[in-house]
Amino acid sequence: MHTERPHERWIWTELIGFDIRQPDLGVSEYLETTGFTPQAISLLLASPDFILGHESIPDERELPPEFCSRDGHEFNPQRQRQVWTNRQLQRLIANLQERGVQVFLSVFTLLYHNQSHHEWLSDHPETWLVYGDDGPFPAVDAFGRLADGTLLEDYFLPQLVETLEYYGFDGWHAADGWGPLPGYLYNLSFSDGVTAQFAEWLPRELPEPVASPCGSDLERLRARAAWVWRHERLAWIQFNAQRWEQFWRKAMTALHAAGKRALVNAGTRAPLESLYIGGIDYGRLAAAGVDKFLMCTVTAGLAMNSRPGAADPVRHYDFLAGLLLTRGHLPESTIVFLQNTHDVVEEWDAIHHVPSLLEREIYALANLYRLRADGGLQPAADGPLACLGDGLSAQDWAWMRERWRLAFDALPQRALGVTLVWPEKAVEREIEDYLLSGGATTHRLLSGLMARGVPIQALVHPEGTAAARGPLLVLNDQLLTAEERAQVEGYPGGPVVMIGRETEGLREADCRIADVVTKARLTCRVHGASPPAPAVPPAPHLPEPPAERADWPEAPGYWSDLTSWPVSEGFLAACAEALINLAGPPRLLSERENVTLMAVEQEPGRLRVALKNHTPFYRRPEVEAGAPLSAVRILTSFPSVTVRPEGSRFSVRVPGQGVTVVELLVKEPSAE
């Protein structure tokens, strides 16, 4: 009997998804098309002027085109853009709420250059973003100051609450630009207003050329950004993290006082990248009261992206690792993952152009877990958000509902394979370690091991390791405190594998693998087992970053790894081989270079295995289950065949870039 675990289902859509010609403004038709009632719908009104220029007027007026569809685009697959009024929008929200749907407001930060009406932002260029390399950019800087010295947040947040109350929204979905800013910290925001705040916050004086006003003078802006990033990098990161905490503490105080809530886009791949690239620590935002977080897991979108480095056969593992680490960083928060569908404005369509890849993403993202101290599993994600949800057919929604049904099946009793140990507060230590050493980040090592077949789909905090079973993995173990190290080294449930830099006082390992790239200084140490130690082959010359740490190039996009000392392929492969041997069955006997697996125990004698293909071609891996099987049942819609196991082994076809999920029934021992 199928029992879905409780989970949230969100939809992000534009007003063009509804219809002013219908008596209920298209709500019944929309929900009939989706085939379910979502937890919430986030209405994308796009322009920040919806909030910044809002006036609570009693009369009815038309809304500008860029509110009625993103950027004012003219049509989607269903209908032409319509002219909505403020009163119609109020009724739409009320109609959705009557049907049990919460409605959130989302806007971006861009100025539309008064293309259809006069915008507040056009009168306040002092609040624009300022890039270090390019100067002022017409978009809201959440940290900006008005000309009279007022912080922008002290104008914006009362406007936000008034807007939400006027229309009847349940809350605010803080989209791109509201956490973190749209860009990379080394290059923004270096306006005079924000730099002055940094100077006030810093316990030491900035040199005069950096601190003195420079307006839009590009030469001086570039010099300011370069100096800060070279000489005060950690302070600049910490300042931005503090400013985001300040912004969101004020926001949540105001929103909660008005009975409203917030969902915040977590824009980069893992907690460390979010802090280093975006200057935002989501743990601090959770402490400030933020209700929910959206992980932008956009493998499907990037798979169709022609920009260099964006599309990558192993991008899947990149975002899996990021979501798992984010759950470790936010153990008590609600986290939903962004599920690509299609976007008219950005011109991509995952549900029609890469459906097998999208199916793989939905299942895998829904089946990562945090192991609680009581032994129960907490999903890393509390549900999906469909982006975007306009212009989809009933058939499209039926396809998604079927994938969600399988992905969010009843919680398993145990995640099989290797359990990652990661402290909740690790990011605070790792940012300083990364800035000092330039070593490979935990996220990079984790995604690299996942891509090489190591079955890791659960995370536990050091204090909860007593609840684990099977091998434990610690990455960058030099960051553990003495107490955490003792908790891990005292683990009785299986071997412990530590990958990190050699430090003083380490106990002797039963098996040791060292990287041949000396500057990386990584070793893999196995305690409690002696698996065969694969030899690490001599590495070809690997390009190294400049000798001076401050001269290292920065990641060109959020999909790119942070620059670090290179880790040899041979070392990662050897570590993966040792971990796979320790993990035991289920394991792949063939196609290991093309297919990986995720396995859980639903209940004793009933296993579930997801076989994931990261190549564009069909693959047929052979799997060793570890015990004689009575049946293998295919749970996905492909392939429609009967699989007959041979003892403890079976094989099944996996679609290109896709997933095949099977249920394994273990034979009961024969009565003696």
N, C-alpha and C positions, 0 to 999 in steps of 0.2 A: 504494500500500500504506500502510495506516494504522500509524503508530508513535507511541504516546504517549510523551512525555518523562517521565523519572522524576519522581514527585511523591508527596507524602504525602496520605493520606486519614484524617482524624480524625472521630470521632463523640463527641458529648457527649450522655449519656443518663442517665436515672434507673434505679434498681434495678427499677422497675416494668416496664422493658423486658424483663426476664428472668422465669423461671418456676420457683419452688421445687418444683413438682409433677413436673417432668421429671428423669430421672436425672442429666443433665449441667447441670441448673438452667437449661435453655433456651438454652444456647450454640449448639448445632447449629441449632435452629430460627431463632435470631436471625441467624446468619451465612448460612443458606440464604435467609432473607428479604432481607437486604441484597444478596446476590449477589456479594459480594467480602469479602476479609479486610482490615479497616482497619489502618493503621499503628498506631493507638492508639484506645482507648476511654477517655474521661474519665467516670468514674462520679460523678454529682452526688449527694452525700450531704447537701447543703444546709446543715445546721446546723454551726456551728463547734465545737459541743460534741462532735462526732465526734472531734475532735483535742484540744480543751482538756480534756475530761473523760475521755479515753481511759485505760483500765487494761488491761494485758496479762495478763488472767486466763486460767487454763488450762481452765475449765469453759465450757460452752455457755450462751448467754443470748440472749434476744430483743432485737432492735434497736428503738428507739423509732420510731413512725410517721413522724416527720419525717426519719429516715434512709432509710426504705423508699420514700418518694416525697417530692418537694419540698413542704414545708409540710404534709406528711401528707395531700395530696389523695387522694381516695378511689378514683379510677379514671382510666384513659386509654382510647383507642378499642379496646384489646385486652383488658384485664383489670382486675379489682379490685386495689387495693393488697393485697399479701401481707405476712405477718409473717415477716421474715427474721431469722436468727440470725447471730452473729459467725462461727460455723463454716461456715455456708452461704456467707457472703460470701467467706471465705478460699477455699472450693472453687470458687466462681464465678470468682474472679480466676485461680486456677491453671488452670481449664479453658480460659479465654480465652487465657492465655499458651501453653498446649499447642497451641492452634490458630494461634499466631503473632501474637497481638494483645498489644501492650503495654497496661497498664492504669494509668491515672492517677487520683488522688483529687482531687476538687474540692469545696469548701464555700464558702458565703458567710460573712457576718460577723454575721448577726442573732441576737439572743436570742429564743427562742420562749416566754419567760415561763413556763417550767416546765410547759408544757401537757401533757406526757406523762411527764416525769421531771425531777428536779432538775438544773439546768444550772450548770456552773462559772461562767459569766458572770454569773449572778444573784447570786453571792456576791462579785463583784469589780466593782462599779459604778465604781471608780476607773479601770478600763481602758476605759470606754465612750467613744465619740465625743462630743465636745462641739462643738455648732454655735454660732457666734457669735450668731445671731439667736434660737435656740430652746433652747439649753442642752444638757444631757446627753441622749444618744440611745442606746437599748439595742442597741449593736452594737460589735464589736471595733474599737479604735483600734490599728493596728499599731505606733504609736509610743508607746503608753501605758506607764505605770509601775504596778507593784503597790504596795500600801500600804506595803510594807517598802522601797520604793525600787528594787526590781529592775525592769529594763526588761522589758516584756511579751515581747519577742522572745527574751529569754534563758530564759523559761519555755516559750514556744510552740514554738520550733524544736526543742528536744529532744523535746517531745511529738509534734511532726510526724514526726520521723524514727522514733520508736518506733512510732507508728501505722502508718506505711508498712511498716516491717519486720514488724510483727505480722500484718498482713493480706496482705503480699506484693506491694503496689503497686510499679510501676516508677518512679513519680515523682509529683510534685505539680503539678496544674493550678491555678495561683493565679488564682481567679476574681474577680469584682467585689468590691472592697474591700481586696484584697491588692496592689494596684498599678494605679491610684491608689485613694485613699480614696473612699467613695461620696458625692461632693458636690464643691463648688467651693472652691478654696483660699482665697478671700476670706472664706469662712464657716466654715472648719474647719482643723484641730482645735485649739480654743483652751482645752483643759483646763489646769488648773494644772500637771499633770505635763509636758505638751508645751511649754507656755510657759516653764517652768523650763529645759528643754533648750535652747530658743531663746535664752534669756538667757545660758546658759553658752556657747553657740556664738558669739553676737554679740560682736564686738570692742569694743562700746561698751555702756553701761548703758541698760537700759530704764527709763522713768520709773516711779516707785513704784506708781501706780495700775494700771499695766499688768502689772508684774511680781509684785505681791503677790497671794496666793491670793484667789480669789473664788468658789470652789466652783460652785454652780449659780445664783448671783445673776445673773439675766438682765440687769439694767441694767448691771452691771459687765462682764459678758461681752461685751455689745454694744459697750460703750465700748472694751474691750480689742481686739476684732476690728477696729473702725473705726480705731483709732489705728495698729495694726500695718499694715493695708492702705494707709493714707494715707501713713504716714511711713517704713515699712520694707518696702515691697512687694517690691523686688528681693531684699532680704535674706531675707524670708520664703519666697520662691520658691526661692532658692538653699539655704536651710536644709532645706526639705522634700526637695529633690533629693538633698542630702547624706544625709538620714536614710533615704530609700529605697535609696540606694546602700549605706549601712551595713547596713540590714536584709537586702538581697539578697546582699551579700558574705558575711555570716554564714550566710545560708540556703544558698547554693551550696557553701560550704565544708563544711557539715554534710551536705548532700544528696549531694554528690559523694563524700565520704568513705564514705558508706553505699552507694554504687553507684546512687544515685537521680538523676533529672533533673527539670527544671522547665519548664513552659510558663506564660507570664505573659500575662494579658489586657492588651492595650494599649487602654485604654478610650476615648480620644478620637480626634479625626480626623486629626491630623497632629502632627509632633514639637513644633512651637511651642505648639499648643493643649494638648498633653499636659503641657508644662512650665508654662504659664501657668495653666491651669484646674486641673490635678491635681498640680502640683509634682513631676513625675516626668520624668526624662530617661532614655529607654530606651537611649541610647548608654552611659550610665554603668552601667546594669544589664547590658548586654552585656559591658562590661569587667569587671564583677563576676562573670561566669561564667554568666549565665542562658542556658539552652540554646536555647529557642524562644520566639517571641512570637506572640500571636494578635491580629490586627487585627479590631476589632469593626465590620466593614463591614455595617451593618444597614439599608441603603436599603429593602429589601423590608419589614422590620418597621415602619419609620417611615412607609412609604407607606400603611399602614392605621391610623396613629395619629391620633387626633382632637385631640391637644393642639396649641395654636396654634404654628405655625412648624415642627412636626415633619415633616409630610408636605409635600413640595416637589417640583414636576415636575423640577427639576434637581438633586435630592439625589444622584443617581447620580454626577455629576461631583465633588461634594463628597468622597465617599469614594474615588473613583478618585485624585483629587489627593492625598488623605491617604496612601493606600497607596504611591503613587509616591515621595512625599517620605520616607516611613518607610524604604523600601528604600534611598534615598540616605543616610539617617542610620544605617542598620544594614546596611552592604554585605556583611558576613560572617555575619550571623545567619540562622537558619531562621525564616521568617515564614509562618504559615498564616492564611487569611482566614476569618472567621466567615460561614457561609452559612446564612441563615434557612431553616428548614423549618416547624416549628410548635412551640408551647409551650402545654401544657394550663393551667398556672398563670397565665401572663400573657395567655392567651386571644387568641392570634393564630395564623393558619395560612397562611403564605405559599405553601406548595407547592400548596394548593388554591384560594386566593383571589386570588393575584397571580402565577400561574405564568409568564406571559410576561415580567413584570418580573424575576422570579427567574432566568429563563434568560438575560436580558440581563446581569444582575449576574455570574453565574458566568463567562460568556465574557469579559466585559470585565476583571474582576479578575484572571483568569488570563493576560491578554495585555498586561500592562504590564511594562516591562523596564528594567534598568540596563545601559547600554553599558559593557563592560569596556575597559580600556586596550588589550587585545589584539584588540578589534573584535568579540568574541563577545557574545551577549546573555544576561544573567542575569534570569530571571523575578523580578518584584517579589514574587510569592507562590509559596511552595513547595508549595501545595496548599490544599484546603478543609477546614473543620471543620463538619460538619452539626450544627445546633443547632435543636431537640433530636432525638435519634434513636430515641425510643420511640414506639410507636403508629403507625408508618408501615407501609404495605402493601408487598408485593413489587412491585406496580405503581409505587408511589411511588419505591422505590429504583431500579427499572429506568429510570424517567424521569430521575433524577439521574445515574445511570451514563452514560446516553447524552449528557447535557449535559457531563459531565466529559470524556468521550471526545473530543469536539470541542474543548473549551476547552483541554485539555492535550495537544493534538496536538504533533507534532515541532516543536522550536524553529525559528523562522524565521531566515533569514540576516540580515535587516535589517528594522528598523522604519521605515516610511516616514513622511513628515511632518516635524514640528518636534521637535528634541531639546532638552530642558530641561537647562541647566547649573546645578548646585546643589552647593555644597561640602558635604562630609560633616559639617563642624563649624559649619555656618551657623547652627544654632539658638542656639548660645552667643552669637553676635553679634546675632541678630535679637531675642532677648528684651530685651536692653538698648536696642536701637534702637526697638522697639515701645513700651517703657515711656517713652522720652524723646520720641518724635515722634508716636506714635499713628497712624503710617502703615498703609496696607492691608498685611496680611500676605502672604507669598509664597503660602501656601495659598489665601487668598481670591482673589488675582489669577489663580493657576493654574486653580482650579476655574471662575472666571468666564470665562476664555478658552476652556477646554474646552467649557463649556456653550454658547458662541457659535460653536462649530464648528471651533475650531483643532485639527487632528489632532496631539495630543501623547500619545505612549504610551511614550516612552523618556526616560531621565535619564542624564546623564553627569557625572562630577566634573571640575572644571577641568583637572586634570592628565591627563585621558584624552581631551580633545577631539580630538586628532590622529586618533583612530580613527573619528570621526563623519563623516557625509556629509550634505549638505543644510543647511538653516538651523538655527542655534542660537538659543535664547532664554534670556536671563538676566533674572530678576525680582528687584527690589530690588537692582540692581547696585551701589548705594552700599555694600553690605556686603562686596564683594569686597576681598581684600587686593591690594596692588600686584602681587604675583606671580601671583595668580589672574587679575587683569585682563589682565596681559600674555599669559598662556596663552590667554585667550579672544580677545583682540584680534588675536593672531597666527594665528588659525585660518584655514587655507587652503581648507577644504572647502565654503565657501558663505557666505551672508550671516550676520551676527550682529545680533540684535535685543535691545536692552537697554531694559527698562522699570524706571524707578526715579526717585529724586529727583535733581535737578540738583546736581552737586558740582563742586568745583574741578578743573581739569586734564583735563576730558574732551575727547577729540579730536572734531573736527567730524564730524557725522553726514551721511550721504548723503540721509537722509530723516528728518524730525523731526515728531512729533505731540505736542502739549501738551494736557494736560487743562485745561478751562476752570474747574474748581473749584480756585481758587488755593491753598487751605489743604492740599489733597492734594499739590500741587507735583509731580505725576507727569508724566514725559515718556517718550515711546517714541522711541528713536533706532535707526535702521537703518544698519548699516555694511556696505559691500560690495554694495549693491544700491539701486536707486531705484524702489521700487514706487510707484504712485500714492498720494499721501497723502490719505486721505479727510478732508474737513472735519469738525471736531468741532462739532456744533451747540450753540448756547447751551443751558445746562442750566437746567431749572426749579429753583426753590428746593429745595435738598436739606437735610433736617434735620441740624443739626450737633450734636455732643455739647457739653456745657458747656465754657466757656472754660478752667476749671481742670481739668488732666489728672486729678487725684486724684478728681474728682467724676464721672467718666464711669461710666455704668451698666455692669454686668457682664452677660455673656451669660447668659440665663435657662436654657439647656440645652446639652448637649454638641453638639447639632445646629446651634447658632446661631453665626454669625460673631462673632469678637471685635469689640468696639466700636472703630471707627477713623474717621478723617476720611473723609467720603464720596468715592467715585470716581464720576464721571459715567458714565451709561450710554453716552453718545455717545463718550467716550474709549475705553471698553472695546470698543465695537463697531468703532471705527476701528482700534484695535490688532489686533483679530481679523481684520478685512478685510485688513490689510497682511500678516499672518502667513499667512493662507490663500492669498493670491496668491503668496507666496514658497514655500510648501510644495509647490505644484504638484499634479499628479494622483497618484492618483485624487482627484477632487473632485466635490462635489455641484453639479449644474446647477439643481436645483429642490428645494423643501421644506427649504431651509437653516434656516428658523426652527423647524422641527419635528424634524429628523433630523440626526444627526452620524455621522461614520464613523471607523473605525480600520482602518489598512491596513498589511500587512506583505508582504515579499517572501519567500516560502517558499524559492524558488530562482530563478535567472534564467528569466524567461518565465512564472513561475507566481506570481500574487499572490493574497492573501486579503483580502477586504474585509468588515468587519462594519458593517452599517447599523443604527443605534440610534435608536429612536423614543421621545421623551420626552413624547408626548401620548397620551391614551387612545384615539385613533382610528387606523384604518389609514392609512398613507401610502404613496405610490408615488414615491419620488425617482428622478430621472434622474442617472446617474453618468457622468462623463468619465474614462476609464481612462488616457488619455495615449498610447495606442498601439493599433493595430488588434487586435481580439480574434478568436480562433478559436472560443472557447467560454466560456460562463458556466455554472458548475455550482453549484446550490444545495446547501449542506452542512447547513443546519438542516432540521428536519422540516416547516417551513412556509416558503414555499408549495410545494405539490406541482405545479409547472408547469415547462415548458421555457422557458428564457430565451434568446432569440436576439438577440445583439448587432447593432447597426447601426454598423459601422465600429469606432470606439473607445468607443461609448456603449451603455448598456443601462439598463433600468429594472426594478424589482422591488418587490413589495409587502412592507411591514414591519408586523408586528402592533403594536397599541397597547401602549405601554410596553415593547415587546419588541425583539428583534433578528432580523435575517436575515443569515446569513453566506454569502458566495459565494466561489467560487474562479474567478479569471480566468486564462485561458490566452492569452498574447499570440502573435499570428501571427508565424511566422518570416519574416524578409525573403525576398522572392522572389529566386531566383538570376538574376543578370544574364546 
